[in-house]
Amino acid sequence: MLVIYANDYHLHVPKYEIYDGKKTPHAEQPDRIARIIESARTLDIDVREFNDPVPFEIVSKLHEKSYIDYLRNKCSEIRSEEQLMPSVFIKDTYTPLMRHTYEASLKSANLAVQGSKELKTGKQKVIYALCRPPGHHAEKDAMSGYCYFNNAALAANELSMGEKKVAILDIDYHHGNGTQKLFYDRNDVFYVSIHAEPEHAFPYSSGFADEKGANKGKGFNLNIPMPPETTPALYISNLEKALDSIKSFNPDYLVVSLGYDTYEDDPIGGLGIDEDSYKEISRVISGRGYPTLLIQEGGYNIEKLGVLSKNFMQCFTIT
Protein backbone atom coordinates (compact mmCIF):
# COMPACT_ATOMS: atom_id res chain seq x y z
CA MET A 1 0.00 0.00 0.00
CA LEU A 2 1.11 3.53 -0.81
CA VAL A 3 -0.33 6.31 1.39
CA ILE A 4 -0.27 9.85 -0.02
CA TYR A 5 -1.25 13.21 1.47
CA ALA A 6 -1.14 16.87 0.44
CA ASN A 7 1.06 19.29 2.33
CA ASP A 8 -1.75 21.84 2.73
CA TYR A 9 -4.34 19.60 4.40
CA HIS A 10 -3.82 21.43 7.72
CA LEU A 11 -4.50 24.96 6.38
CA HIS A 12 -8.29 24.68 6.36
CA VAL A 13 -9.36 24.89 10.01
CA PRO A 14 -13.09 25.61 10.31
CA LYS A 15 -14.09 26.96 13.70
CA TYR A 16 -17.79 26.17 13.80
CA GLU A 17 -20.80 24.97 11.86
CA ILE A 18 -24.40 26.01 12.34
CA TYR A 19 -26.67 23.18 13.44
CA ASP A 20 -30.35 23.92 14.14
CA GLY A 21 -29.52 27.62 14.16
CA LYS A 22 -26.74 27.33 16.74
CA LYS A 23 -22.97 27.51 16.42
CA THR A 24 -21.36 24.18 17.30
CA PRO A 25 -17.69 23.10 17.11
CA HIS A 26 -16.76 21.94 13.62
CA ALA A 27 -16.06 18.20 13.43
CA GLU A 28 -13.83 18.22 10.33
CA GLN A 29 -10.38 19.08 11.72
CA PRO A 30 -6.76 18.63 10.49
CA ASP A 31 -5.93 16.13 13.25
CA ARG A 32 -8.06 13.59 11.41
CA ILE A 33 -5.39 13.20 8.74
CA ALA A 34 -2.50 13.52 11.17
CA ARG A 35 -3.75 10.52 13.16
CA ILE A 36 -4.01 8.34 10.03
CA ILE A 37 -0.51 9.33 8.91
CA GLU A 38 0.85 8.37 12.33
CA SER A 39 -0.87 4.98 12.12
CA ALA A 40 0.46 4.30 8.62
CA ARG A 41 4.00 4.98 9.77
CA THR A 42 3.68 2.53 12.68
CA LEU A 43 2.84 -0.13 10.08
CA ASP A 44 5.95 0.69 8.05
CA ILE A 45 3.76 1.70 5.11
CA ASP A 46 5.22 3.90 2.37
CA VAL A 47 3.91 7.42 3.10
CA ARG A 48 4.55 10.23 0.63
CA GLU A 49 3.74 13.94 0.64
CA PHE A 50 2.65 15.72 -2.54
CA ASN A 51 3.78 19.36 -2.83
CA ASP A 52 3.34 20.21 -6.51
CA PRO A 53 1.43 23.39 -7.47
CA VAL A 54 -2.03 22.61 -8.83
CA PRO A 55 -3.89 24.42 -11.66
CA PHE A 56 -7.63 24.93 -11.28
CA GLU A 57 -8.14 22.84 -14.44
CA ILE A 58 -7.70 19.74 -12.27
CA VAL A 59 -11.26 20.24 -10.97
CA SER A 60 -12.83 21.82 -14.07
CA LYS A 61 -13.54 18.42 -15.65
CA LEU A 62 -16.49 17.90 -13.29
CA HIS A 63 -17.10 21.23 -11.56
CA GLU A 64 -18.51 24.34 -13.22
CA LYS A 65 -16.18 27.27 -13.81
CA SER A 66 -18.50 29.77 -12.12
CA TYR A 67 -18.42 27.69 -8.94
CA ILE A 68 -14.64 27.25 -9.03
CA ASP A 69 -14.15 30.98 -9.65
CA TYR A 70 -16.44 31.83 -6.75
CA LEU A 71 -14.48 29.64 -4.32
CA ARG A 72 -11.14 31.00 -5.47
CA ASN A 73 -12.15 34.66 -5.44
CA LYS A 74 -14.21 34.58 -2.26
CA CYS A 75 -11.53 32.79 -0.24
CA SER A 76 -8.90 35.29 -1.39
CA GLU A 77 -11.02 38.08 0.11
CA ILE A 78 -11.32 36.48 3.55
CA ARG A 79 -8.98 37.69 6.29
CA SER A 80 -6.70 35.13 7.91
CA GLU A 81 -8.80 34.45 11.03
CA GLU A 82 -12.22 35.07 9.53
CA GLN A 83 -14.83 32.41 8.75
CA LEU A 84 -17.58 33.02 6.21
CA MET A 85 -20.79 31.08 5.68
CA PRO A 86 -21.58 31.67 2.00
CA SER A 87 -25.09 32.35 0.74
CA VAL A 88 -24.59 30.95 -2.78
CA PHE A 89 -23.31 27.63 -4.20
CA ILE A 90 -24.09 25.94 -0.88
CA LYS A 91 -26.75 23.53 0.39
CA ASP A 92 -26.28 23.57 4.16
CA THR A 93 -24.83 25.53 7.08
CA TYR A 94 -22.00 23.09 7.81
CA THR A 95 -19.55 24.05 5.06
CA PRO A 96 -17.84 27.39 5.74
CA LEU A 97 -15.18 29.24 3.78
CA MET A 98 -11.88 30.45 5.19
CA ARG A 99 -8.86 32.06 3.58
CA HIS A 100 -7.17 28.75 2.69
CA THR A 101 -10.28 26.63 1.95
CA TYR A 102 -9.93 26.86 -1.82
CA GLU A 103 -6.22 26.11 -1.73
CA ALA A 104 -6.62 23.10 0.56
CA SER A 105 -9.59 21.77 -1.42
CA LEU A 106 -7.74 22.08 -4.71
CA LYS A 107 -4.76 20.19 -3.28
CA SER A 108 -7.13 17.54 -1.90
CA ALA A 109 -8.73 17.03 -5.31
CA ASN A 110 -5.33 16.92 -6.98
CA LEU A 111 -4.21 14.26 -4.52
CA ALA A 112 -7.09 12.02 -5.59
CA VAL A 113 -6.31 12.55 -9.28
CA GLN A 114 -2.59 11.92 -8.74
CA GLY A 115 -3.50 8.73 -6.89
CA SER A 116 -5.56 7.56 -9.84
CA LYS A 117 -2.72 8.31 -12.26
CA GLU A 118 -0.29 6.36 -10.09
CA LEU A 119 -2.73 3.44 -9.91
CA LYS A 120 -2.96 3.37 -13.71
CA THR A 121 0.79 2.78 -13.99
CA GLY A 122 0.29 -0.64 -12.40
CA LYS A 123 3.21 -0.16 -10.01
CA GLN A 124 0.86 -0.17 -7.01
CA LYS A 125 -2.24 -2.25 -6.45
CA VAL A 126 -3.50 -0.14 -3.52
CA ILE A 127 -3.16 3.60 -3.04
CA TYR A 128 -4.68 5.44 -0.09
CA ALA A 129 -5.19 9.17 -0.70
CA LEU A 130 -5.68 11.06 2.57
CA CYS A 131 -7.88 13.73 1.06
CA ARG A 132 -8.89 16.67 3.22
CA PRO A 133 -11.29 18.38 2.95
CA PRO A 134 -13.40 15.34 2.02
CA GLY A 135 -15.42 15.37 -1.17
CA HIS A 136 -18.34 13.00 -1.74
CA HIS A 137 -21.05 15.57 -0.93
CA ALA A 138 -19.73 18.15 -3.40
CA GLU A 139 -21.81 18.56 -6.57
CA LYS A 140 -20.73 20.13 -9.85
CA ASP A 141 -21.78 23.59 -8.67
CA ALA A 142 -22.33 23.30 -4.93
CA MET A 143 -20.48 22.67 -1.68
CA SER A 144 -22.07 20.74 1.18
CA GLY A 145 -21.31 18.36 4.03
CA TYR A 146 -17.76 19.71 4.61
CA CYS A 147 -16.97 19.07 0.91
CA TYR A 148 -15.91 21.56 -1.77
CA PHE A 149 -14.57 19.47 -4.69
CA ASN A 150 -15.54 15.85 -5.26
CA ASN A 151 -12.27 13.96 -4.83
CA ALA A 152 -13.58 10.44 -5.47
CA ALA A 153 -15.55 11.51 -8.53
CA LEU A 154 -12.56 13.33 -10.03
CA ALA A 155 -10.40 10.24 -9.44
CA ALA A 156 -12.98 7.90 -10.98
CA ASN A 157 -13.35 10.21 -13.96
CA GLU A 158 -9.58 10.11 -14.49
CA LEU A 159 -9.50 6.32 -14.20
CA SER A 160 -12.38 5.89 -16.67
CA MET A 161 -10.57 7.76 -19.44
CA GLY A 162 -9.49 5.41 -22.19
CA GLU A 163 -12.69 3.35 -22.04
CA LYS A 164 -12.01 1.81 -18.65
CA LYS A 165 -14.79 0.78 -16.28
CA VAL A 166 -14.68 2.10 -12.73
CA ALA A 167 -16.72 1.17 -9.68
CA ILE A 168 -17.04 3.51 -6.71
CA LEU A 169 -17.82 1.83 -3.39
CA ASP A 170 -18.87 4.45 -0.85
CA ILE A 171 -18.73 3.17 2.74
CA ASP A 172 -19.02 6.50 4.53
CA TYR A 173 -21.84 6.78 7.08
CA HIS A 174 -23.47 9.48 4.95
CA HIS A 175 -24.72 9.02 1.41
CA GLY A 176 -22.47 10.57 -1.24
CA ASN A 177 -25.10 12.70 -2.88
CA GLY A 178 -22.53 14.61 -4.93
CA THR A 179 -20.88 11.51 -6.35
CA GLN A 180 -24.21 9.94 -7.21
CA LYS A 181 -25.38 13.06 -8.99
CA LEU A 182 -22.19 13.45 -11.03
CA PHE A 183 -22.45 9.93 -12.46
CA TYR A 184 -26.21 9.37 -12.40
CA ASP A 185 -26.56 9.26 -16.19
CA ARG A 186 -23.25 7.56 -17.00
CA ASN A 187 -22.63 3.85 -17.57
CA ASP A 188 -18.83 3.82 -17.37
CA VAL A 189 -18.81 4.48 -13.60
CA PHE A 190 -20.91 2.30 -11.30
CA TYR A 191 -21.71 3.99 -7.97
CA VAL A 192 -22.58 1.77 -4.99
CA SER A 193 -23.18 3.25 -1.54
CA ILE A 194 -23.77 1.65 1.86
CA HIS A 195 -24.90 4.34 4.28
CA ALA A 196 -27.27 5.25 7.08
CA GLU A 197 -30.92 5.50 6.13
CA PRO A 198 -31.53 8.98 4.69
CA GLU A 199 -34.62 9.31 6.87
CA HIS A 200 -32.21 9.61 9.80
CA ALA A 201 -28.99 11.01 8.37
CA PHE A 202 -27.52 13.79 6.23
CA PRO A 203 -28.05 14.59 3.39
CA TYR A 204 -31.64 13.37 3.97
CA SER A 205 -32.77 14.01 0.37
CA SER A 206 -30.80 11.26 -1.41
CA GLY A 207 -29.56 7.73 -0.88
CA PHE A 208 -32.88 5.90 -1.17
CA ALA A 209 -32.96 2.38 -2.58
CA ASP A 210 -35.11 3.35 -5.57
CA GLU A 211 -32.45 5.69 -6.98
CA LYS A 212 -30.94 3.52 -9.70
CA GLY A 213 -29.58 5.97 -12.30
CA ALA A 214 -31.11 7.65 -15.34
CA ASN A 215 -30.90 7.54 -19.12
CA LYS A 216 -27.88 5.44 -20.16
CA GLY A 217 -26.86 5.36 -16.49
CA LYS A 218 -30.02 3.50 -15.47
CA GLY A 219 -29.01 0.45 -13.46
CA PHE A 220 -25.55 1.81 -12.70
CA ASN A 221 -26.42 3.30 -9.31
CA LEU A 222 -27.07 1.19 -6.21
CA ASN A 223 -27.95 2.47 -2.75
CA ILE A 224 -28.04 0.20 0.29
CA PRO A 225 -29.47 2.17 3.24
CA MET A 226 -28.69 0.75 6.69
CA PRO A 227 -30.89 1.09 9.82
CA PRO A 228 -29.60 2.70 13.04
CA GLU A 229 -29.44 -0.70 14.76
CA THR A 230 -27.02 -2.13 12.16
CA THR A 231 -24.69 -4.79 13.56
CA PRO A 232 -21.26 -5.72 12.17
CA ALA A 233 -22.72 -8.96 10.78
CA LEU A 234 -25.51 -7.13 8.96
CA TYR A 235 -23.06 -4.59 7.61
CA ILE A 236 -20.68 -7.26 6.28
CA SER A 237 -23.59 -9.09 4.67
CA ASN A 238 -24.62 -5.95 2.80
CA LEU A 239 -21.01 -5.19 1.93
CA GLU A 240 -20.79 -8.59 0.24
CA LYS A 241 -24.01 -7.77 -1.63
CA ALA A 242 -22.51 -4.48 -2.81
CA LEU A 243 -19.33 -6.20 -3.95
CA ASP A 244 -21.30 -8.88 -5.79
CA SER A 245 -23.03 -6.13 -7.77
CA ILE A 246 -19.63 -4.64 -8.54
CA LYS A 247 -18.41 -8.05 -9.71
CA SER A 248 -21.27 -8.18 -12.19
CA PHE A 249 -20.16 -4.77 -13.52
CA ASN A 250 -16.61 -6.17 -13.89
CA PRO A 251 -14.63 -2.95 -13.36
CA ASP A 252 -11.01 -2.31 -14.24
CA TYR A 253 -10.55 -0.20 -11.11
CA LEU A 254 -12.23 0.27 -7.73
CA VAL A 255 -12.44 3.60 -5.93
CA VAL A 256 -13.46 3.39 -2.27
CA SER A 257 -14.91 6.46 -0.57
CA LEU A 258 -13.66 5.46 2.86
CA GLY A 259 -15.39 6.87 5.93
CA TYR A 260 -14.74 5.78 9.50
CA ASP A 261 -17.87 7.57 10.71
CA THR A 262 -19.72 4.25 10.69
CA TYR A 263 -17.83 3.59 13.94
CA GLU A 264 -20.25 3.10 16.81
CA ASP A 265 -18.89 6.08 18.80
CA ASP A 266 -18.52 8.59 16.00
CA PRO A 267 -19.83 11.98 17.19
CA ILE A 268 -21.85 12.75 14.03
CA GLY A 269 -22.41 9.27 12.62
CA GLY A 270 -22.33 5.85 14.13
CA LEU A 271 -23.70 2.49 13.06
CA GLY A 272 -22.92 -0.51 15.24
CA ILE A 273 -19.41 -0.98 13.84
CA ASP A 274 -16.74 -1.67 16.48
CA GLU A 275 -12.97 -1.24 16.15
CA ASP A 276 -12.16 -4.81 15.12
CA SER A 277 -14.85 -4.85 12.43
CA TYR A 278 -12.73 -2.56 10.26
CA LYS A 279 -10.29 -5.44 9.86
CA GLU A 280 -13.01 -7.63 8.38
CA ILE A 281 -14.41 -4.81 6.24
CA SER A 282 -10.91 -4.32 4.86
CA ARG A 283 -10.41 -8.04 4.16
CA VAL A 284 -13.77 -8.36 2.42
CA ILE A 285 -13.11 -5.43 0.06
CA SER A 286 -9.48 -6.22 -0.72
CA GLY A 287 -10.33 -9.91 -1.17
CA ARG A 288 -12.05 -9.08 -4.45
CA GLY A 289 -8.64 -8.22 -5.90
CA TYR A 290 -9.38 -5.00 -7.81
CA PRO A 291 -6.66 -2.36 -8.25
CA THR A 292 -7.95 0.04 -5.62
CA LEU A 293 -7.78 3.74 -4.82
CA LEU A 294 -8.90 4.53 -1.29
CA ILE A 295 -10.15 8.11 -0.85
CA GLN A 296 -10.53 9.49 2.66
CA GLU A 297 -13.99 10.83 3.41
CA GLY A 298 -15.47 11.07 6.93
CA GLY A 299 -14.59 9.81 10.39
CA TYR A 300 -14.76 12.28 13.25
CA ASN A 301 -13.81 10.46 16.44
CA ILE A 302 -10.29 11.86 16.36
CA GLU A 303 -9.16 9.92 19.44
CA LYS A 304 -10.06 6.63 17.73
CA LEU A 305 -9.11 7.39 14.13
CA GLY A 306 -5.60 6.08 14.61
CA VAL A 307 -6.86 2.67 15.76
CA LEU A 308 -9.64 2.46 13.17
CA SER A 309 -7.38 3.36 10.26
CA LYS A 310 -4.62 1.06 11.49
CA ASN A 311 -7.04 -1.86 11.66
CA PHE A 312 -8.20 -1.12 8.13
CA MET A 313 -4.78 -0.52 6.57
CA GLN A 314 -3.05 -3.54 8.04
CA CYS A 315 -5.65 -5.91 6.58
CA PHE A 316 -6.03 -4.36 3.13
CA THR A 317 -3.87 -6.57 0.96
CA ILE A 318 -4.29 -7.51 -2.68
CA THR A 319 -2.27 -10.43 -4.00
C-alpha angles and dihedrals in degrees: 000000000000116000117201132184138176120245093229099055090108096055096079106074111164113199102201146351127212114244119178089346095307132106111245130175111276113249098204104084135159093247088073091073094037091059093051092048090052091051093049091053092052087058092052090242119161105259120187133183121219115213105163119130112254127217118218089241088080089077099031092085090076107011125071118251094232090057094046091048091050093053093047096046098040094049091050089058095053118099118239098262098030126108122202129196103207123221097208135053090021136106104191144020096250100078112073131178125234132174095273099034095102093046094049093045092050091051090048092053091046090052090057092048092047089050090054092049091051091049090053091059089067093226091114129038095194128035123177114202111197095210118187128206091039120234122199095101094053115106127198092272106014142066122215143146094031089305129120106165123023104244098180093046093049090050093048091048090053092048093049093057111109094039096291123151118233131190122201115205110193113196099166116125090244125062114255097235093169095052092046092051094048093055101028095114098035127096099193093071120051113202118203121176132186109191146138116292108276090227086071106026144051131301086032094183100070141034099073120148094243093063101101105153133272140251109349088352093063108128093019096095123072127180122189109188116200126210122238091252093059113150126205090254093053091046093051090048091055091043089058089050090052092049092048089057089050090051089056089053089051099210127197091217138021124214115194119201094208119203125172091193089099084077110119094240100043109136096225102023133021134162118177095280114136128200097266093049090073088068091058093042088054094048093048094052098041091044089072089068102223120150096257139205113195114204119195114235124155137349118133108179092100094183091058101036092091092057095041094049092044091053090050098044097046092056099042103099129148118195 
